Amino acid sequence: MANSRFRAVLSTLQNEESILQSQLGKVRDAIAALGGAGKDYQRRQQVRKVKAVAKNVRRMTAAQKKAVSDRMKKYWQERKKKK
């Protein structure tokens, strides 16, 4: 019984997926017809993605880098001593 429900739900979801795929194709065709899917549009999308990634980059000060370096040196010295 549960298996038949699962198949029914799966079938319904697959139908919805195919409907959405066809709608997405129509939207993309409309965008292309309006000239928005050209190279310039794609380039701007790529630039937006790169900027979003660049904003999320954490930058460390020289003091923070030195502190990390010192901690790692101490860590590796202790590991070396244990061997």
HUZIVEN-V399077 format. One record per backbone hydrogen bond with DSSP energy under -1.0 kcal/mol. NH is the residue of the N-H (numbers start at 1). CO is the residue of the C=O. Records with the same first field share a line. If there is no record, write none. Layout:
# HUZIVEN-V399077
NH=CO + CO
This chain:
# HUZIVEN-V399077
5=1
6=2
7=3
8=4
9=5
10=6
11=7
12=8
13=9
14=10
15=11
16=12
17=13
18=14
19=15
20=16
21=17
22=18
23=19
24=20
25=21
26=22
27=23
28=24
29=25
30=26
31=27
32=28
33=29
34=30
35=32
36=31
42=38
43=39
44=40
45=41
46=42
47=43
48=44
49=45
50=46
51=47
52=48
53=49
54=50
55=51
57=54
65=61
66=62
67=63
68=64
69=65
70=66
71=67
72=68
73=69
74=70
75=71
76=72
77=73
78=74
79=75
80=76
81=77
82=78
83=79
